[in-house]
Amino acid sequence: MLALFSFVFLAALVSAQSPAWGQCGGIGWTGATTCVSGSTCVVQNPYYSQCIPGSSGPTTTQSGGTTQAPAPAATTVRVSSTASHPIPTSLWGLMFEDINSGDGGLYGEMLQNRAFQNVQAGTSGALSHWTAVNGGQISVVADAVSSSLKNALSLTTPSGRSGGVGFSNDGWWGMKVTQGSTYKTSFYYRFPSSTSFSGNAVVSLQTTGGQVLGSANIALSGSQTSWKKVTASITATTGASNAQNKFVVTIDGGAASGQTVRFAMLSLFPPTFKNRENGMRADIAQALADIKPAFFRFPGGNNFEVKGVSVDGRWKWRQTVGELIDRPGRQGTWGYFNTDGLGLLDYLLWCEDVGMEPIMAVWAGLALSGGSGTSVPESQLGPYVQEAIDQINFVIGDPSQSSAAALRSQLGHPQPFKLQYVEIGNEDFVNPTTYQYRWRVFYNALKAAFPQLTFIHTDNLGTSYTPKPPARDHHVYQSPTWFSKNTFFYDDIARDGTKYFEGEYAVISTVDSDIWGNRLPYPVIQGAVAEAAYMTGIERNSDIVFAACYAPLLNHISGTQWSPNLVGYDAMNVIKSASYYVQKLFGNNRGDQYIPSTLPARSGALQWSVVKSGSNNIIIKVANTGTSAQTLAFALPWSNVASTASVDVLVANSGAANTPTSPNTVGPTTNTINVGQNFSYSVPGLSFSVIKFTAS
């Protein structure tokens, strides 16, 4: 699936000498290829070689600087005083699709099967996750609360019942109830025929044993025969030590004897991230925000396409915005139903809450149906292109010029969101033949409508397309060996104006011969360090790589369709993996400028990058994929260097992982080391280190 480039190298030898830290070679370079005395011409990539101080006499590159001359010892790292390029602010971010992670995960809703969206009324299966309380007679009936939600829960109170009669919901493999927290609940109700009932529905959080943890009353009227939405807040006066809890709705059995009341679109939310209505589960959201991601790629991933021969099942942005009762949901690609409670506007508001920019995908005419999928014929693409235009207008359009933008304004966000990048499709190497015309049709139309945006191509690298893609998305799931050996992946790609998005990557197995058949359940330190090594190469090549993100992002440990994932969770806990800490260390230690240095060996255990943040903050990242400690000797060009540096170190045994039973096995520690214009650092085996100090 991956395509690499080959290059033709041109010789260019001249008699002039380049100064220390000056350019001395590279494809297309016609200047000096000899360095002044005391410097060595070192290849940084096929397009740029640089004179780095440290040799006893002048050296000359061969073939235009593409064959490396004798360099300083591999453990000596000489750092340039001059940056080679600015680092995009968008470099490190998050990738999301609804795979074991949306409903019951990042999305804060606590009730499962809350709106009976994907069930057959009248069947026992329709009551999944709902249980009768105190003899209440419950069933799912065809009674539409809206044109999108066709079913409702019917409760009949048998004659002679006393006490609370009703139903309960057990949530997404349980519910976390925290003392002092306030939970917001809502539902629609109506009586099929008018009655004299006048009383309360008691909504409560209880343990499975029946202990009430918190409750509230909602007034119901038997004369209410049309659907009415009601709300309440439940403050937990008692917390629970585990997730074996439930949401309960009851009415007085005596007052409601023999009567029927119907309920639709029942909802329960905990305190959400930044108290956003219909928002994100706070602990998961905070863990992701702590990475300090610059972007959020959504809505997929395979899930926003469709599994099956019918394109009608694709992710449709209009059906994911507005009131929850107006969102019908859809069957996702990963074997379960998506409520679409987490929709386009919710994604965008989440981006604002965290300070991320969206990298948004538009559906591009491919349904995943095995093999090469099912593609919309070129002559029939028009409506789908318009759908994509409308989707983008919803994000950035002028409400006075676009009905989609006017809808955004009506929903409370008149100002456009930030948007720079739009991805046309996803992994269209599935059917590159039809992507030729699909790319052309979508790109031409979207670029004409939004000339300010950059559109991302999703077939394999190296493939030829018209129009030429301005940006390409690259995905790789591999072993630690692959990542360790491919730290120079982007060094070998032509600087021809194309930008690159490393849109999905992860170590998924430690078995080189069968990575798909021997998947890791959770990221291990061996894989995390290899990913870090690869990321130093991405940082070095951030002149062409504008963004990169690990995938998949999340998984509920009781409902996993893919492994491994960056963050695991259940109802009670969030499990931050070894790979999570690598992402966090990169995200929290960004640079503004990339500083060239002696290059690591292409297949060496040690890989590093040097960046500068602000006027004098130097950040050195070092990954050691070997099992033994190795020493790096740094030679810095600055005369004023701090005497000490802070070092964050992630290190553990090769198979170490954070798991549900051992969630804190792997994590970074912070130390202080002595530094100066020349200093050494012993890099532990199987480790990733971030060294931070000031210099000028």
N, C-alpha and C positions, 0 to 999 in steps of 0.2 A: 504494500500500500504506500510505501514511502519511496519517493524518487529523489535522488541526489543529482547534483550537477557535476559535469566534468569541465575542465578549463584548459585552455591553450595558453601557455605562458610564453611571452615574448622577451627576447634578450634586449637589454639596453644598458650598455656600459659606457660611462663617460669618465673623463679624467678629473672633474671637479669633486670636491669633498663636501659632504653634508655635515653641519655642526651637530654637536651632541643634542639628542632628542629631536633632530630634524628627520624628515622623510628621506629614505635611501633606496626605495624600491617598491615594487608592486605592479600589477597588471596595468598597463597604460602609462606608467611613470616614465618620464623622459628626462628627469633631472639626475642629479648626482647619485651614484650607487656606491660611492666610497665614503667612509666615515672619517672624521678627523682622528688624529692619534688619541688613544684612550677610550675610544668608543667602538662598539660592535654593531653591525647592521643585523637587527633581529626581526624576523618575520612576525608581524602581528596578525595578518591574514593575507590571502593572496593579493589583496589590493593595497596593502599598506605595510611597509617595513620601516623600522625606525632605528636611528643611531642611539644606542643605549650605552652610557659610560661603563667601563669595566674591563677593557682589554689593553694590552701593552702597545698596540700599533694599529694603523688603519686597516680596515677590512673592506672587502668589496663583495656585493651580492652577485650571485650568478643568475642568469636568466631573469633579469629585471627584478631581482629581490625575492624570488619565489623559492629559492633553495637556501635554507638557513646556514649561515656561516657559523664557525665555532662560537659557542655562547658561553657565558659564565656558568659555573656549576649549577646543577639543577636545583639545589637547595638555596641558592642565592637569588633574591628577588630585588632587582633594581627598579625603582619607581620613577616615572617621569615627573617633571615639574609642570608639564603642560597637558591639559585635558585633550583627548582626541575627539570627543563629541559630547553633546548634552544627552542626558538620559531622559527618555519620555516620562512624564509624570504618570502616564497610564500603564507603566510596565507590569506591576503586580496586582492581580485582582482575583475575582471569584467567578466560577462557572456554575450555573444552576440549571438543572432540569428536574422535572418531577419524576425522579427515580428513587424509590424508598425514602422520600424526604419531604414532600410537599404537605399534603393533608396528613395530620398527625405528627408533623415535624416542625419545619420552619413556620408554617402557617399556624397561628395560635389556637384555632378551633379545637375544643376538647371533646366534642361529641362525634362519634363515628356513626355513619348512616343518618346524618342529621335531617336530611330532606327527602329520603327515600327516592333518590334520583335514578338509581340503576337497578330497580327491583320490580317484580311483578306483583301487583296488588292482589291480595287474597291468598298469597302463599306464605308458608311458614318462614321461608328464606327472606321474605321482605322485612321480617322483624329482627334481622341480624343486629345484635348489640342492644336490643331492647327487650326488657323483661317486665312482665306484669308484677304489680305490687298489691298485696292483700286482696287477691281474688279479682282484681280488675280484669275485665275482658278486653283485650287489645287485638287489633288487626290493622293491616295497612289497606286502605281503600282508595279507589280512584276518585279523588276530590281535589281538583286543581286549585292551588292558591294563586297561581299565575299561569301564563301560557307556557312557561318553561318548567314549572314544577307541578307534576300531574297527580302526585300521591299525597296522602295525609295519614296520620295515625288516629285511629278511632278508639275511644275509651268508653266502655259501657260499665256502669256501676250496677252490679246485681242487687236485687232487693234483699234487704235484711243485713246489709253490710254496715259496720260501724268503723269509725276511725278513718285514717287516710287510705284512699283507694287510688291507684294510679299505675305508674310505670317508671322504669329506670333505664339508664344508659351506662355502659361500662367503659366508654371512652376508647382510646387508642392503646390497647394493652394496659389499661389502668389510667388513673388520674392522680396527679400530684396536688395535694391540698396543703397550703402553708398557712399557719396561724397568722392572723392579722391581714392577710391578703384579701382583696375584694374581687369577686368574680362577677362578670356581667352576663346575664342571661336574657334571652328573648325568645318569643315564639309567636306564631299566629294561631288564633283559635276561632272556632265558631260552633254553634249548636245547629244541627241539621234542621231542627224545628224549634220554634220558640217554646221556652219552658219558664217556670216560675223561679228557677234556680237563681240565687244571689249569694255568693260566697267567695271564698278565696281558693286559689290554687297555691299550695305550699311548695315552693321550689327549694331544694336542699342539696347539700353535699353530705354524703354519709359514707361510713366504712361499709364494706361488704357485710359486716356483722350487724349493721343497723345503727351504729352510733352516729348521731347527728353532729356534724362538724361546723355547720352554719346553715342558716335558712332565711327565707324572705317570703312575703305574701304578695300575690298578684290577684287583684279583684277580677272575678269573672261574672258575666251576666247571662242568664239563660235566654234573654231576648236578643242576644247578639247572634244573628243568623248569617251575616256576611263576615268575611275574614277580617280580623282585627289584630294588629301587632301590639304586643304588650312587652314590657321590659321590667327588670328588677336587678338589684345588686345584692350579692350574697357575700357577707364578710365572714370569713372563717374564724370562729371564736376558739376553735381547737385545730391543731394541725394533725397530720397523719404521718407515721414513720415510714410508711410504704405506699405503693400505688394502688393497693387493693381498696379502691373507693369507687363511688358511683354518684351519678346525678339523678335525683329523684323528683318527680312531679306527682303530687297527690291532691285530691279534693275530698271533702267530707263525705263519707259513704252514706250517712243518714240523709243529708240534704240533697244528695245527687242520686238517691236510690232509683234505679230503673231508667236513668237518663243517660244520654250519649252526648259526648262532646268530642270534637275533632281538633287535632293539633297539626301544624305544619311548620316547616323550616325552624326547627328548634336549634338553639345555639347557646354555647357557653364559652366564654373567653376568660382566661386569667389576665392579670396585668400584662400588657404587651410592651414591646420595645418602644420606648419613648411615648408610651400611652397612645399609640396610633390605633384609631378605630379599625376593626377588622385587620388587626396587625399581626406582627410576628411574635412567636414565643420568645420571651425576653432572654432566657439563658442561652438559647441557641444563637439568637441574633447577636447577643453581646460577644459570644465567643468568636463569631465571624467578624464583627466590627473591630475586635481587638487585633485582628491581622492588619488593620488599616488598609483595606483594599482600595484600589483606585478605580476599579470598574466592576461591573456585574454583568456577566454574559447570560442572557435569557432569551426565550423560554426553553431553549434546548439547543442541541441535543436531539436525539431521536424522538423524544416524547412529543415535540411540537409538530412532528410530521403526522403519520398515522400508520397503524399496523393493519393491513388489509388492502383489498383491491379497490375500495371505494375512497375517493379523496374527500368525501363528505365528513369523514371522521377526523380531519386535521384540526389543529388548534386554530380557533377562530377568535380573533381579538375582540370583536364586538360582543361575543357571548361570554366574555370574562370581565366586563365592566358594568357599572351600575349596581342597582340593588341586588342583594343575594338571591332574591326570589326570581330575578330575571336571568340567572345563569344556569343553564340546563346541565352543565357538566359534560364530560365526554369520557369514552373508554380510552385510557392511556396506552402507550406502546408497551409498558412494562408489566402488564398483566393485571392491573387494577384500575378502578374508576377514579377519575379526577373530578372533584366537585367544582373546580375553577373558582372557589372562594378566593384563592390567590390568583388574581388576574393582572391584566396589563397595567392598570392604574396603580394597583397595590405594589407591583414590582418597582414602578417608577418612584412612588413615594418612599419605598424602602431604600432606593438609591439615594434619595435626598436625605433621609434620616441618617444614613451612614456616611454620606459625603462621597459616594461613588458616582461614576458616570456609566450609563447603560451602554453595553454593546448588544444590540438587539438584532435578532434574526427575523426574517420574513419567510413565510412558506413559499417555496419555489417550484411547485408542481410535481413533487415526487411523493408517492405513497410507498411505505416499506411493506412489501408483500413477499419477501424472500427473493433470492437471486438479485436481479437488477431492479426490482421494484416495479411499480406501475407509474408511468409518467403521463401527464396531461399532454395531448398533442399540441404542437406549436400553434395551430389555428384556433385552439380553444383556451389559450392562456389569458386572454384579455381580462376576464372578470377577476382572476387571481392577481394579476398585476395591479388592477385597481384596488383590490383588497389590501395589497401591500402599500400602495400610495396612501390609502386612508389610514392605515396603521401608523405610518410615519407622521402623517398630518396630525393624528391624535396626540403624538408626542411633541411635535415642534411647530405645528401649523398655526396660522392666524385664524382665530375664531370668526372673524368677519369674512374670511375667504374660503373656509373649509367647514363642512358640516361635522366632520370628525373632530376637528379642533374645537368647534362650538360645543360638542358633547363633552370634551375635556373641561371646558370652561363651566358648563352646567354642573359638572360633578365636583366643582370647587377648586379648580386649578387653572385660572385664566391664562397665567403666564406659561410659556413653553418650557419644557424640560430641556436639560442639556442632552445633546446627542451629536456624536461625531462619526460613529461607525455603525454600519448596518450590514449584517451578514445575509447573503442571498443563498438560502438553503442551509443544509447541514450534511457533511460527509457525502457529497455528491459524486464521489468516486464509485458509489453504488451503481450509478448509471451515467458514466461520463459521455456516452453517445448522445443521450437526450439533454444532458447538461450543456452541451455545446449550444443548442438553440435556447434552452431555458435561461442560461446565463446571459446570452446576447439580448433576448427580449426583455428580461427583467432589468438588466443593467442599463440598457439604453433608455428605457422608460423612467426608471428611478433616478438616473443621473440627470436626465432632462428636467425632472420635477424638483430635484434637490441637488443642484450642482455643488453645494458646499459640503456634502457628505462624502465619506470614503466608504466604498462598498467592497465587501470581503468575499472572496472566491473560495469554494470549499472542495474542489477536486484535489487530487494529489499534486504536490509540488512538481515543477518541471513540465507539466502538461501545457500544451499550446492552446490559447483561446483568443477569440476576437469578440469584443474588444479585449485588449490586454488587461488582465486584472491588476488594479492598483494595490491590492492587498490580498494575501493568501492565508488560509487557516491550515495549520498543521497539527495532527493528532498522533500521539504515540503512547501505547501501553506496552511496557516491556519489562525486562529484568534489570537488576542492578548492573550487571555486566554491560548491557547495551548502553545504559545511561552513562556509565563511567567511560566507555570507549567513544562516545559521541558528544563529548563536551565541545568539540570543534565543529559540530554540525553546521552552524550558521557562519562560521569563519569561511567555509568553502562555498558559500552561495554568492552569486554575482551581485554586485552593487549596480543594479540597472534601474533603480527607481522604485522597485517593488518593495512594499513593506510586508512584514510577517507577524502573524498572530499565532502563538503556541496555545491553541484554544483548548486542548485537553492533553494531559500527560500524567503518567503515574507509573511507578513500579507496581506490577500486579502479581509477580511471582519471582521466586528466587531460583527456579528451575529453568535454566536456559533452553533446554531441549523441548519443553512443553509448558509454555507460560500460560496457555489458556486452560490446560487441564489440571494445573497445580496452583490454583489461585490462593493468594494470601487472604485470610479472613480479616486481618487488620494490618495496617502498615507497620513494618519492622524497621529498626534503626539502619540496617544494611541498605534497605531501599531508600529511606529518607536521606541518608548521606549521599547516595548516588544521585538522587534528584537534586540535592544541593549542588553537587559538582556540575551537573548539567545546567543548573540555573546560573552558575558563575559564567558559563559560556554564553547564555542568553544575555546576561548583563554586559559582557564584553562586546556583544554584537547588537547592543540596543540602538545602534545607528540605523539598523534595519528591522529589528524586532520591537514592535511598539507595545505589545501586551502578551502576557502569559498567565495561565491559570491551571491549577491542578483539577483533576476530575476523577470520579464524581465527588460532589461536595459533602453530602450528608447521607446517613442511613439509620433507620430505626433498627435496633438490633433484633427485634422480633419480626421484622418484615423486610428482609433484605433481598433485593433482586440482583445486586452486583457487589462484588468486593474486590479490593479493599476500598475504603472511602476516607475522606479527610477527617470527618467528625462523626462519631457514633453517638447515639442517644437512646434513652428510653423515657418513660413518663417522668422519672425522677432525676435522671443524671445526664450530663453531657460529657462525652469521652473524647478528649483531644489527643489525636494520634501523634506519633513521631513525625510524620509528614506535616501535620498541622504546625508543629513548632518550627520546622524549616520555613514554611510559608510565613509564619509570624515574624521570624527573625529577618527575612528578606523585606517584608512589608514595613517593618518598624525601623529598618536601617537602610533607607533609600539614599541615593545620591543624586545630585543635580548634574554632575559631570563625571564621565568615565576617565580614569587616569591610567594610561598604558603602563605596563610593567613587563619585566621579563616573562615570556610566555611559559606556562606549564608544559610539560611533555604531553603529547596528544593522548597517550594511553597511560599516563602516569597516575599514581594513586593520589597525588596532591594536585588540587585545582584551586585557583584563587582568582579574585578580582579586587580591584582597588577603585573606590569612588570617593568623590568629594561632595560634601553637603555644605551649602553656605560658603562663607569665605575661608573657613579654616578647619572644618570638621572632616577628618579622614576616617574612612571606614574600609577595613580590609576583611573580606570574607574568605575563609579557607575550609575546603572539604578534604578530608583524608578518607578515601574509600578502602585503604589498606587496613590490615589488622594490627600493624605495628606503628608506634609513634615515630614521627619523622620531624626533623628540625628545619625550619625556614629561617634564613638570615636576610633581613630586610635592610636595604640601603636606600635611604630617603633623600630627596634633593633639597629639603627645606632646612634652613639653618636654625629655626626656632621650633623645636619639637617638644611637646609636653614630656614630663619625666615618667608619667604613668599612663596606662591605658586600661579601659574597662573591656573585659572579654566575656562574652556570652558563649558558653560551650554546651553543645548537645552531644552526649557520648554515652554509649551503652554497648552491651554485647550484641552480636550480629542479629540474633533472633528476638531481641527485646522488643516488646510492643505494649501499648496501652490497651487494655481489654476491659470488658465489663467487670470482671472479677479482680482486675489489677489495673485500675485506671491511671495510676501515677508512677508507673515503672520508669517511663522515659520523660525527661523534661530538662530544659536548660538550667544551668547554674551560671552565676555571674562572679567573676574573679577580677583581680587587679594584677597587672604585670608591669614591670619596668620597661620603658621604651626610650628611644632617643633617635638621633639621626641614623644610627646603626643599632639594630637590636635583633635578637633571635627569639623565635617562638617554637616551642616543642608542641607539635600538633598531635594530639592523642589519636590512636588508631580508631577507625570507624567513628569519626566525629565531624561535626560542623562547628566552626568557630567564627565569631564576629568580633573583630578587634576595633575599638573606637578611641580616638585621641585627637588632639588639636595640633596643628602645625601651620607654620607660615614662613 
